[in-house]
Amino acid sequence: MKRQTIDQAIRESVAEALPGLGDPDFDARLTSDLGLDSVQVMNMIMEIEDRLDISIPVNVLAEVHTLGQLGDQLEALKGGPS
């Protein structure tokens, strides 16, 4: 899966979680910079899972603090860069 596809799924899911945010900064921290709470993060993750037809293990989420890190983990789960 292309990184562009992963990043687009992240953008769309963030737009649903935070309407009006615009194009998110992939270096922004999910909680402190974007202001997402744990429920919003989990809803966003479920939305991304649906968009990409992937299951994201909970232990992967513990290592994710930014949208960019989330994209990196999803890329690794889907078989690396393409």
PyMOL Python script that loads the backbone (N, CA, C, O; Angstrom):
from pymol import cmd

cmd.read_pdbstr("""\
ATOM      1  N   MET A   1       0.850  -1.178   0.000  1.00  0.00           N
ATOM      2  CA  MET A   1       0.000   0.000   0.000  1.00  0.00           C
ATOM      3  C   MET A   1       0.893   1.237   0.000  1.00  0.00           C
ATOM      4  O   MET A   1       1.893   1.296   0.715  1.00  0.00           O
ATOM      5  N   LYS A   2       0.525   2.202  -0.795  1.00  0.00           N
ATOM      6  CA  LYS A   2       1.311   3.427  -0.914  1.00  0.00           C
ATOM      7  C   LYS A   2       1.126   4.320   0.305  1.00  0.00           C
ATOM      8  O   LYS A   2       0.043   4.394   0.885  1.00  0.00           O
ATOM      9  N   ARG A   3       2.197   4.989   0.677  1.00  0.00           N
ATOM     10  CA  ARG A   3       2.152   5.910   1.820  1.00  0.00           C
ATOM     11  C   ARG A   3       1.121   7.011   1.568  1.00  0.00           C
ATOM     12  O   ARG A   3       0.462   7.475   2.499  1.00  0.00           O
ATOM     13  N   GLN A   4       0.987   7.420   0.327  1.00  0.00           N
ATOM     14  CA  GLN A   4       0.014   8.461  -0.016  1.00  0.00           C
ATOM     15  C   GLN A   4      -1.401   8.023   0.366  1.00  0.00           C
ATOM     16  O   GLN A   4      -2.189   8.829   0.861  1.00  0.00           O
ATOM     17  N   THR A   5      -1.719   6.766   0.140  1.00  0.00           N
ATOM     18  CA  THR A   5      -3.039   6.221   0.491  1.00  0.00           C
ATOM     19  C   THR A   5      -3.228   6.223   2.007  1.00  0.00           C
ATOM     20  O   THR A   5      -4.296   6.574   2.510  1.00  0.00           O
ATOM     21  N   ILE A   6      -2.181   5.828   2.726  1.00  0.00           N
ATOM     22  CA  ILE A   6      -2.233   5.812   4.184  1.00  0.00           C
ATOM     23  C   ILE A   6      -2.425   7.224   4.719  1.00  0.00           C
ATOM     24  O   ILE A   6      -3.280   7.456   5.573  1.00  0.00           O
ATOM     25  N   ASP A   7      -1.631   8.169   4.219  1.00  0.00           N
ATOM     26  CA  ASP A   7      -1.730   9.555   4.691  1.00  0.00           C
ATOM     27  C   ASP A   7      -3.101  10.148   4.384  1.00  0.00           C
ATOM     28  O   ASP A   7      -3.632  10.920   5.183  1.00  0.00           O
ATOM     29  N   GLN A   8      -3.678   9.798   3.244  1.00  0.00           N
ATOM     30  CA  GLN A   8      -5.011  10.303   2.895  1.00  0.00           C
ATOM     31  C   GLN A   8      -6.057   9.759   3.865  1.00  0.00           C
ATOM     32  O   GLN A   8      -6.947  10.495   4.292  1.00  0.00           O
ATOM     33  N   ALA A   9      -5.958   8.481   4.213  1.00  0.00           N
ATOM     34  CA  ALA A   9      -6.887   7.893   5.182  1.00  0.00           C
ATOM     35  C   ALA A   9      -6.757   8.587   6.538  1.00  0.00           C
ATOM     36  O   ALA A   9      -7.757   8.829   7.214  1.00  0.00           O
ATOM     37  N   ILE A  10      -5.529   8.903   6.929  1.00  0.00           N
ATOM     38  CA  ILE A  10      -5.312   9.612   8.190  1.00  0.00           C
ATOM     39  C   ILE A  10      -5.937  11.007   8.115  1.00  0.00           C
ATOM     40  O   ILE A  10      -6.637  11.422   9.039  1.00  0.00           O
ATOM     41  N   ARG A  11      -5.688  11.729   7.024  1.00  0.00           N
ATOM     42  CA  ARG A  11      -6.259  13.084   6.863  1.00  0.00           C
ATOM     43  C   ARG A  11      -7.787  13.057   6.956  1.00  0.00           C
ATOM     44  O   ARG A  11      -8.390  13.876   7.649  1.00  0.00           O
ATOM     45  N   GLU A  12      -8.403  12.107   6.250  1.00  0.00           N
ATOM     46  CA  GLU A  12      -9.871  12.021   6.243  1.00  0.00           C
ATOM     47  C   GLU A  12     -10.413  11.681   7.627  1.00  0.00           C
ATOM     48  O   GLU A  12     -11.441  12.215   8.045  1.00  0.00           O
ATOM     49  N   SER A  13      -9.731  10.805   8.324  1.00  0.00           N
ATOM     50  CA  SER A  13     -10.179  10.421   9.665  1.00  0.00           C
ATOM     51  C   SER A  13     -10.003  11.555  10.666  1.00  0.00           C
ATOM     52  O   SER A  13     -10.845  11.742  11.543  1.00  0.00           O
ATOM     53  N   VAL A  14      -8.922  12.311  10.544  1.00  0.00           N
ATOM     54  CA  VAL A  14      -8.717  13.478  11.404  1.00  0.00           C
ATOM     55  C   VAL A  14      -9.775  14.535  11.105  1.00  0.00           C
ATOM     56  O   VAL A  14     -10.278  15.187  12.020  1.00  0.00           O
ATOM     57  N   ALA A  15     -10.115  14.707   9.832  1.00  0.00           N
ATOM     58  CA  ALA A  15     -11.140  15.686   9.453  1.00  0.00           C
ATOM     59  C   ALA A  15     -12.487  15.345  10.075  1.00  0.00           C
ATOM     60  O   ALA A  15     -13.254  16.240  10.432  1.00  0.00           O
ATOM     61  N   GLU A  16     -12.775  14.063  10.203  1.00  0.00           N
ATOM     62  CA  GLU A  16     -14.029  13.660  10.850  1.00  0.00           C
ATOM     63  C   GLU A  16     -13.960  13.887  12.357  1.00  0.00           C
ATOM     64  O   GLU A  16     -14.942  14.298  12.976  1.00  0.00           O
ATOM     65  N   ALA A  17     -12.792  13.617  12.942  1.00  0.00           N
ATOM     66  CA  ALA A  17     -12.632  13.788  14.396  1.00  0.00           C
ATOM     67  C   ALA A  17     -12.570  15.255  14.788  1.00  0.00           C
ATOM     68  O   ALA A  17     -13.064  15.642  15.846  1.00  0.00           O
ATOM     69  N   LEU A  18     -11.959  16.074  13.930  1.00  0.00           N
ATOM     70  CA  LEU A  18     -11.769  17.498  14.219  1.00  0.00           C
ATOM     71  C   LEU A  18     -12.213  18.343  13.022  1.00  0.00           C
ATOM     72  O   LEU A  18     -11.375  18.871  12.291  1.00  0.00           O
ATOM     73  N   PRO A  19     -13.520  18.471  12.820  1.00  0.00           N
ATOM     74  CA  PRO A  19     -13.996  19.260  11.692  1.00  0.00           C
ATOM     75  C   PRO A  19     -13.454  20.687  11.754  1.00  0.00           C
ATOM     76  O   PRO A  19     -13.403  21.296  12.823  1.00  0.00           O
ATOM     77  N   GLY A  20     -13.058  21.203  10.616  1.00  0.00           N
ATOM     78  CA  GLY A  20     -12.578  22.570  10.563  1.00  0.00           C
ATOM     79  C   GLY A  20     -11.089  22.731  10.816  1.00  0.00           C
ATOM     80  O   GLY A  20     -10.574  23.848  10.765  1.00  0.00           O
ATOM     81  N   LEU A  21     -10.383  21.631  11.090  1.00  0.00           N
ATOM     82  CA  LEU A  21      -8.957  21.721  11.363  1.00  0.00           C
ATOM     83  C   LEU A  21      -8.158  22.083  10.118  1.00  0.00           C
ATOM     84  O   LEU A  21      -7.141  22.772  10.207  1.00  0.00           O
ATOM     85  N   GLY A  22      -8.610  21.626   8.973  1.00  0.00           N
ATOM     86  CA  GLY A  22      -7.823  21.824   7.755  1.00  0.00           C
ATOM     87  C   GLY A  22      -6.834  20.692   7.602  1.00  0.00           C
ATOM     88  O   GLY A  22      -7.022  19.618   8.175  1.00  0.00           O
ATOM     89  N   ASP A  23      -5.776  20.920   6.831  1.00  0.00           N
ATOM     90  CA  ASP A  23      -4.772  19.896   6.595  1.00  0.00           C
ATOM     91  C   ASP A  23      -3.921  19.735   7.853  1.00  0.00           C
ATOM     92  O   ASP A  23      -3.238  20.676   8.256  1.00  0.00           O
ATOM     93  N   PRO A  24      -3.950  18.555   8.479  1.00  0.00           N
ATOM     94  CA  PRO A  24      -3.235  18.387   9.743  1.00  0.00           C
ATOM     95  C   PRO A  24      -1.722  18.320   9.560  1.00  0.00           C
ATOM     96  O   PRO A  24      -1.225  17.869   8.528  1.00  0.00           O
ATOM     97  N   ASP A  25      -1.012  18.768  10.563  1.00  0.00           N
ATOM     98  CA  ASP A  25       0.443  18.674  10.618  1.00  0.00           C
ATOM     99  C   ASP A  25       0.786  17.264  11.103  1.00  0.00           C
ATOM    100  O   ASP A  25       0.381  16.865  12.194  1.00  0.00           O
ATOM    101  N   PHE A  26       1.524  16.520  10.301  1.00  0.00           N
ATOM    102  CA  PHE A  26       1.837  15.140  10.653  1.00  0.00           C
ATOM    103  C   PHE A  26       2.886  15.044  11.766  1.00  0.00           C
ATOM    104  O   PHE A  26       3.158  13.952  12.263  1.00  0.00           O
ATOM    105  N   ASP A  27       3.474  16.174  12.160  1.00  0.00           N
ATOM    106  CA  ASP A  27       4.378  16.201  13.309  1.00  0.00           C
ATOM    107  C   ASP A  27       3.648  16.582  14.591  1.00  0.00           C
ATOM    108  O   ASP A  27       4.239  16.577  15.671  1.00  0.00           O
ATOM    109  N   ALA A  28       2.372  16.912  14.473  1.00  0.00           N
ATOM    110  CA  ALA A  28       1.581  17.305  15.640  1.00  0.00           C
ATOM    111  C   ALA A  28       1.302  16.094  16.526  1.00  0.00           C
ATOM    112  O   ALA A  28       0.990  15.007  16.041  1.00  0.00           O
ATOM    113  N   ARG A  29       1.421  16.306  17.823  1.00  0.00           N
ATOM    114  CA  ARG A  29       1.098  15.249  18.780  1.00  0.00           C
ATOM    115  C   ARG A  29      -0.420  15.122  18.880  1.00  0.00           C
ATOM    116  O   ARG A  29      -1.138  16.122  18.916  1.00  0.00           O
ATOM    117  N   LEU A  30      -0.891  13.891  18.924  1.00  0.00           N
ATOM    118  CA  LEU A  30      -2.325  13.623  18.881  1.00  0.00           C
ATOM    119  C   LEU A  30      -3.088  14.295  20.016  1.00  0.00           C
ATOM    120  O   LEU A  30      -4.142  14.889  19.792  1.00  0.00           O
ATOM    121  N   THR A  31      -2.563  14.204  21.223  1.00  0.00           N
ATOM    122  CA  THR A  31      -3.311  14.723  22.366  1.00  0.00           C
ATOM    123  C   THR A  31      -2.966  16.174  22.685  1.00  0.00           C
ATOM    124  O   THR A  31      -3.863  17.011  22.787  1.00  0.00           O
ATOM    125  N   SER A  32      -1.685  16.481  22.843  1.00  0.00           N
ATOM    126  CA  SER A  32      -1.336  17.830  23.285  1.00  0.00           C
ATOM    127  C   SER A  32      -1.465  18.878  22.179  1.00  0.00           C
ATOM    128  O   SER A  32      -1.890  20.000  22.454  1.00  0.00           O
ATOM    129  N   ASP A  33      -1.111  18.542  20.935  1.00  0.00           N
ATOM    130  CA  ASP A  33      -1.185  19.531  19.853  1.00  0.00           C
ATOM    131  C   ASP A  33      -2.554  19.560  19.179  1.00  0.00           C
ATOM    132  O   ASP A  33      -3.117  20.630  18.948  1.00  0.00           O
ATOM    133  N   LEU A  34      -3.084  18.380  18.865  1.00  0.00           N
ATOM    134  CA  LEU A  34      -4.380  18.329  18.183  1.00  0.00           C
ATOM    135  C   LEU A  34      -5.554  18.378  19.155  1.00  0.00           C
ATOM    136  O   LEU A  34      -6.675  18.704  18.763  1.00  0.00           O
ATOM    137  N   GLY A  35      -5.300  18.054  20.420  1.00  0.00           N
ATOM    138  CA  GLY A  35      -6.354  18.119  21.429  1.00  0.00           C
ATOM    139  C   GLY A  35      -7.310  16.944  21.414  1.00  0.00           C
ATOM    140  O   GLY A  35      -8.415  17.036  21.948  1.00  0.00           O
ATOM    141  N   LEU A  36      -6.898  15.836  20.807  1.00  0.00           N
ATOM    142  CA  LEU A  36      -7.756  14.650  20.797  1.00  0.00           C
ATOM    143  C   LEU A  36      -7.735  13.982  22.166  1.00  0.00           C
ATOM    144  O   LEU A  36      -6.681  13.863  22.791  1.00  0.00           O
ATOM    145  N   ASP A  37      -8.901  13.548  22.624  1.00  0.00           N
ATOM    146  CA  ASP A  37      -8.926  12.754  23.853  1.00  0.00           C
ATOM    147  C   ASP A  37      -8.865  11.278  23.465  1.00  0.00           C
ATOM    148  O   ASP A  37      -8.874  10.946  22.280  1.00  0.00           O
ATOM    149  N   SER A  38      -8.804  10.400  24.453  1.00  0.00           N
ATOM    150  CA  SER A  38      -8.613   8.975  24.166  1.00  0.00           C
ATOM    151  C   SER A  38      -9.762   8.386  23.348  1.00  0.00           C
ATOM    152  O   SER A  38      -9.533   7.522  22.502  1.00  0.00           O
ATOM    153  N   VAL A  39     -10.968   8.831  23.584  1.00  0.00           N
ATOM    154  CA  VAL A  39     -12.114   8.334  22.817  1.00  0.00           C
ATOM    155  C   VAL A  39     -12.008   8.790  21.362  1.00  0.00           C
ATOM    156  O   VAL A  39     -12.264   8.005  20.449  1.00  0.00           O
ATOM    157  N   GLN A  40     -11.634  10.043  21.141  1.00  0.00           N
ATOM    158  CA  GLN A  40     -11.476  10.547  19.777  1.00  0.00           C
ATOM    159  C   GLN A  40     -10.350   9.811  19.048  1.00  0.00           C
ATOM    160  O   GLN A  40     -10.471   9.509  17.860  1.00  0.00           O
ATOM    161  N   VAL A  41      -9.265   9.525  19.752  1.00  0.00           N
ATOM    162  CA  VAL A  41      -8.160   8.782  19.136  1.00  0.00           C
ATOM    163  C   VAL A  41      -8.642   7.398  18.718  1.00  0.00           C
ATOM    164  O   VAL A  41      -8.371   6.960  17.600  1.00  0.00           O
ATOM    165  N   MET A  42      -9.348   6.712  19.600  1.00  0.00           N
ATOM    166  CA  MET A  42      -9.829   5.364  19.264  1.00  0.00           C
ATOM    167  C   MET A  42     -10.832   5.401  18.118  1.00  0.00           C
ATOM    168  O   MET A  42     -10.808   4.526  17.252  1.00  0.00           O
ATOM    169  N   ASN A  43     -11.711   6.398  18.098  1.00  0.00           N
ATOM    170  CA  ASN A  43     -12.650   6.522  16.980  1.00  0.00           C
ATOM    171  C   ASN A  43     -11.909   6.772  15.672  1.00  0.00           C
ATOM    172  O   ASN A  43     -12.263   6.216  14.633  1.00  0.00           O
ATOM    173  N   MET A  44     -10.880   7.612  15.732  1.00  0.00           N
ATOM    174  CA  MET A  44     -10.081   7.889  14.547  1.00  0.00           C
ATOM    175  C   MET A  44      -9.374   6.614  14.068  1.00  0.00           C
ATOM    176  O   MET A  44      -9.322   6.346  12.868  1.00  0.00           O
ATOM    177  N   ILE A  45      -8.834   5.837  15.001  1.00  0.00           N
ATOM    178  CA  ILE A  45      -8.150   4.588  14.649  1.00  0.00           C
ATOM    179  C   ILE A  45      -9.131   3.614  14.000  1.00  0.00           C
ATOM    180  O   ILE A  45      -8.798   2.975  13.002  1.00  0.00           O
ATOM    181  N   MET A  46     -10.335   3.497  14.555  1.00  0.00           N
ATOM    182  CA  MET A  46     -11.333   2.596  13.968  1.00  0.00           C
ATOM    183  C   MET A  46     -11.708   3.048  12.554  1.00  0.00           C
ATOM    184  O   MET A  46     -11.899   2.219  11.664  1.00  0.00           O
ATOM    185  N   GLU A  47     -11.809   4.340  12.354  1.00  0.00           N
ATOM    186  CA  GLU A  47     -12.116   4.879  11.033  1.00  0.00           C
ATOM    187  C   GLU A  47     -10.996   4.553  10.045  1.00  0.00           C
ATOM    188  O   GLU A  47     -11.265   4.164   8.909  1.00  0.00           O
ATOM    189  N   ILE A  48      -9.752   4.708  10.471  1.00  0.00           N
ATOM    190  CA  ILE A  48      -8.608   4.383   9.614  1.00  0.00           C
ATOM    191  C   ILE A  48      -8.595   2.890   9.293  1.00  0.00           C
ATOM    192  O   ILE A  48      -8.337   2.497   8.155  1.00  0.00           O
ATOM    193  N   GLU A  49      -8.873   2.065  10.295  1.00  0.00           N
ATOM    194  CA  GLU A  49      -8.931   0.619  10.058  1.00  0.00           C
ATOM    195  C   GLU A  49      -9.956   0.288   8.986  1.00  0.00           C
ATOM    196  O   GLU A  49      -9.697  -0.529   8.102  1.00  0.00           O
ATOM    197  N   ASP A  50     -11.117   0.921   9.062  1.00  0.00           N
ATOM    198  CA  ASP A  50     -12.162   0.683   8.059  1.00  0.00           C
ATOM    199  C   ASP A  50     -11.727   1.166   6.672  1.00  0.00           C
ATOM    200  O   ASP A  50     -11.931   0.471   5.677  1.00  0.00           O
ATOM    201  N   ARG A  51     -11.132   2.346   6.615  1.00  0.00           N
ATOM    202  CA  ARG A  51     -10.719   2.909   5.324  1.00  0.00           C
ATOM    203  C   ARG A  51      -9.633   2.074   4.643  1.00  0.00           C
ATOM    204  O   ARG A  51      -9.625   1.926   3.421  1.00  0.00           O
ATOM    205  N   LEU A  52      -8.714   1.528   5.453  1.00  0.00           N
ATOM    206  CA  LEU A  52      -7.575   0.798   4.892  1.00  0.00           C
ATOM    207  C   LEU A  52      -7.744  -0.720   4.955  1.00  0.00           C
ATOM    208  O   LEU A  52      -6.876  -1.459   4.489  1.00  0.00           O
ATOM    209  N   ASP A  53      -8.843  -1.183   5.523  1.00  0.00           N
ATOM    210  CA  ASP A  53      -9.089  -2.613   5.695  1.00  0.00           C
ATOM    211  C   ASP A  53      -7.899  -3.278   6.393  1.00  0.00           C
ATOM    212  O   ASP A  53      -7.279  -4.206   5.875  1.00  0.00           O
ATOM    213  N   ILE A  54      -7.613  -2.767   7.581  1.00  0.00           N
ATOM    214  CA  ILE A  54      -6.475  -3.228   8.373  1.00  0.00           C
ATOM    215  C   ILE A  54      -6.890  -3.277   9.838  1.00  0.00           C
ATOM    216  O   ILE A  54      -7.774  -2.538  10.272  1.00  0.00           O
ATOM    217  N   SER A  55      -6.245  -4.149  10.586  1.00  0.00           N
ATOM    218  CA  SER A  55      -6.440  -4.190  12.033  1.00  0.00           C
ATOM    219  C   SER A  55      -5.150  -3.698  12.679  1.00  0.00           C
ATOM    220  O   SER A  55      -4.072  -4.234  12.419  1.00  0.00           O
ATOM    221  N   ILE A  56      -5.266  -2.688  13.511  1.00  0.00           N
ATOM    222  CA  ILE A  56      -4.097  -2.083  14.143  1.00  0.00           C
ATOM    223  C   ILE A  56      -3.987  -2.629  15.564  1.00  0.00           C
ATOM    224  O   ILE A  56      -4.858  -2.370  16.395  1.00  0.00           O
ATOM    225  N   PRO A  57      -2.919  -3.385  15.851  1.00  0.00           N
ATOM    226  CA  PRO A  57      -2.753  -3.928  17.203  1.00  0.00           C
ATOM    227  C   PRO A  57      -2.607  -2.820  18.245  1.00  0.00           C
ATOM    228  O   PRO A  57      -1.999  -1.782  17.983  1.00  0.00           O
ATOM    229  N   VAL A  58      -3.165  -3.055  19.413  1.00  0.00           N
ATOM    230  CA  VAL A  58      -3.134  -2.059  20.485  1.00  0.00           C
ATOM    231  C   VAL A  58      -1.701  -1.724  20.885  1.00  0.00           C
ATOM    232  O   VAL A  58      -1.407  -0.569  21.195  1.00  0.00           O
ATOM    233  N   ASN A  59      -0.803  -2.712  20.884  1.00  0.00           N
ATOM    234  CA  ASN A  59       0.579  -2.439  21.289  1.00  0.00           C
ATOM    235  C   ASN A  59       1.265  -1.462  20.331  1.00  0.00           C
ATOM    236  O   ASN A  59       2.186  -0.753  20.735  1.00  0.00           O
ATOM    237  N   VAL A  60       0.835  -1.415  19.082  1.00  0.00           N
ATOM    238  CA  VAL A  60       1.380  -0.453  18.117  1.00  0.00           C
ATOM    239  C   VAL A  60       0.975   0.965  18.517  1.00  0.00           C
ATOM    240  O   VAL A  60       1.767   1.899  18.391  1.00  0.00           O
ATOM    241  N   LEU A  61      -0.236   1.119  18.990  1.00  0.00           N
ATOM    242  CA  LEU A  61      -0.745   2.447  19.350  1.00  0.00           C
ATOM    243  C   LEU A  61       0.004   3.049  20.531  1.00  0.00           C
ATOM    244  O   LEU A  61       0.100   4.271  20.645  1.00  0.00           O
ATOM    245  N   ALA A  62       0.530   2.216  21.400  1.00  0.00           N
ATOM    246  CA  ALA A  62       1.265   2.722  22.555  1.00  0.00           C
ATOM    247  C   ALA A  62       2.525   3.474  22.136  1.00  0.00           C
ATOM    248  O   ALA A  62       3.020   4.324  22.877  1.00  0.00           O
ATOM    249  N   GLU A  63       3.040   3.162  20.952  1.00  0.00           N
ATOM    250  CA  GLU A  63       4.272   3.784  20.458  1.00  0.00           C
ATOM    251  C   GLU A  63       4.009   4.995  19.568  1.00  0.00           C
ATOM    252  O   GLU A  63       4.944   5.647  19.104  1.00  0.00           O
ATOM    253  N   VAL A  64       2.737   5.292  19.334  1.00  0.00           N
ATOM    254  CA  VAL A  64       2.364   6.361  18.402  1.00  0.00           C
ATOM    255  C   VAL A  64       1.990   7.620  19.159  1.00  0.00           C
ATOM    256  O   VAL A  64       1.105   7.601  20.015  1.00  0.00           O
ATOM    257  N   HIS A  65       2.673   8.726  18.839  1.00  0.00           N
ATOM    258  CA  HIS A  65       2.375  10.001  19.478  1.00  0.00           C
ATOM    259  C   HIS A  65       1.998  11.082  18.466  1.00  0.00           C
ATOM    260  O   HIS A  65       1.379  12.083  18.828  1.00  0.00           O
ATOM    261  N   THR A  66       2.372  10.881  17.190  1.00  0.00           N
ATOM    262  CA  THR A  66       2.066  11.864  16.148  1.00  0.00           C
ATOM    263  C   THR A  66       1.392  11.174  14.972  1.00  0.00           C
ATOM    264  O   THR A  66       1.411   9.948  14.861  1.00  0.00           O
ATOM    265  N   LEU A  67       0.799  11.973  14.102  1.00  0.00           N
ATOM    266  CA  LEU A  67       0.182  11.416  12.899  1.00  0.00           C
ATOM    267  C   LEU A  67       1.229  10.767  12.004  1.00  0.00           C
ATOM    268  O   LEU A  67       0.960   9.742  11.378  1.00  0.00           O
ATOM    269  N   GLY A  68       2.424  11.358  11.938  1.00  0.00           N
ATOM    270  CA  GLY A  68       3.504  10.788  11.140  1.00  0.00           C
ATOM    271  C   GLY A  68       3.923   9.418  11.647  1.00  0.00           C
ATOM    272  O   GLY A  68       4.161   8.501  10.861  1.00  0.00           O
ATOM    273  N   GLN A  69       4.012   9.284  12.969  1.00  0.00           N
ATOM    274  CA  GLN A  69       4.352   7.978  13.552  1.00  0.00           C
ATOM    275  C   GLN A  69       3.259   6.966  13.268  1.00  0.00           C
ATOM    276  O   GLN A  69       3.543   5.794  13.017  1.00  0.00           O
ATOM    277  N   LEU A  70       2.016   7.408  13.305  1.00  0.00           N
ATOM    278  CA  LEU A  70       0.907   6.521  12.969  1.00  0.00           C
ATOM    279  C   LEU A  70       1.042   6.047  11.524  1.00  0.00           C
ATOM    280  O   LEU A  70       0.875   4.861  11.238  1.00  0.00           O
ATOM    281  N   GLY A  71       1.343   6.968  10.621  1.00  0.00           N
ATOM    282  CA  GLY A  71       1.545   6.599   9.222  1.00  0.00           C
ATOM    283  C   GLY A  71       2.684   5.601   9.055  1.00  0.00           C
ATOM    284  O   GLY A  71       2.571   4.652   8.280  1.00  0.00           O
ATOM    285  N   ASP A  72       3.780   5.814   9.779  1.00  0.00           N
ATOM    286  CA  ASP A  72       4.921   4.888   9.715  1.00  0.00           C
ATOM    287  C   ASP A  72       4.511   3.492  10.165  1.00  0.00           C
ATOM    288  O   ASP A  72       4.867   2.501   9.527  1.00  0.00           O
ATOM    289  N   GLN A  73       3.768   3.414  11.257  1.00  0.00           N
ATOM    290  CA  GLN A  73       3.336   2.106  11.780  1.00  0.00           C
ATOM    291  C   GLN A  73       2.372   1.417  10.813  1.00  0.00           C
ATOM    292  O   GLN A  73       2.452   0.206  10.610  1.00  0.00           O
ATOM    293  N   LEU A  74       1.465   2.190  10.221  1.00  0.00           N
ATOM    294  CA  LEU A  74       0.529   1.599   9.266  1.00  0.00           C
ATOM    295  C   LEU A  74       1.266   1.108   8.027  1.00  0.00           C
ATOM    296  O   LEU A  74       0.943   0.048   7.491  1.00  0.00           O
ATOM    297  N   GLU A  75       2.236   1.859   7.578  1.00  0.00           N
ATOM    298  CA  GLU A  75       3.042   1.442   6.432  1.00  0.00           C
ATOM    299  C   GLU A  75       3.760   0.128   6.727  1.00  0.00           C
ATOM    300  O   GLU A  75       3.801  -0.765   5.880  1.00  0.00           O
ATOM    301  N   ALA A  76       4.324   0.011   7.924  1.00  0.00           N
ATOM    302  CA  ALA A  76       5.009  -1.218   8.321  1.00  0.00           C
ATOM    303  C   ALA A  76       4.031  -2.382   8.390  1.00  0.00           C
ATOM    304  O   ALA A  76       4.360  -3.491   7.970  1.00  0.00           O
ATOM    305  N   LEU A  77       2.837  -2.145   8.913  1.00  0.00           N
ATOM    306  CA  LEU A  77       1.827  -3.207   9.006  1.00  0.00           C
ATOM    307  C   LEU A  77       1.367  -3.694   7.638  1.00  0.00           C
ATOM    308  O   LEU A  77       1.052  -4.870   7.455  1.00  0.00           O
ATOM    309  N   LYS A  78       1.335  -2.777   6.687  1.00  0.00           N
ATOM    310  CA  LYS A  78       0.851  -3.125   5.347  1.00  0.00           C
ATOM    311  C   LYS A  78       1.980  -3.580   4.419  1.00  0.00           C
ATOM    312  O   LYS A  78       1.778  -3.700   3.211  1.00  0.00           O
ATOM    313  N   GLY A  79       3.162  -3.834   4.975  1.00  0.00           N
ATOM    314  CA  GLY A  79       4.212  -4.428   4.160  1.00  0.00           C
ATOM    315  C   GLY A  79       5.317  -3.494   3.727  1.00  0.00           C
ATOM    316  O   GLY A  79       6.039  -3.810   2.782  1.00  0.00           O
ATOM    317  N   GLY A  80       5.479  -2.374   4.369  1.00  0.00           N
ATOM    318  CA  GLY A  80       6.584  -1.484   4.058  1.00  0.00           C
ATOM    319  C   GLY A  80       6.291  -0.530   2.927  1.00  0.00           C
ATOM    320  O   GLY A  80       5.201  -0.556   2.354  1.00  0.00           O
ATOM    321  N   PRO A  81       7.256   0.316   2.598  1.00  0.00           N
ATOM    322  CA  PRO A  81       7.057   1.321   1.550  1.00  0.00           C
ATOM    323  C   PRO A  81       6.827   0.677   0.197  1.00  0.00           C
ATOM    324  O   PRO A  81       7.390  -0.367  -0.129  1.00  0.00           O
ATOM    325  N   SER A  82       5.969   1.344  -0.586  1.00  0.00           N
ATOM    326  CA  SER A  82       5.747   0.854  -1.951  1.00  0.00           C
ATOM    327  C   SER A  82       5.648   2.001  -2.903  1.00  0.00           C
ATOM    328  O   SER A  82       5.462   1.794  -4.102  1.00  0.00           O
TER     329      SER A  82
END
""", "prot")
cmd.dss("prot")
cmd.show_as("cartoon", "prot")
cmd.util.cbc("prot")
cmd.orient("prot")
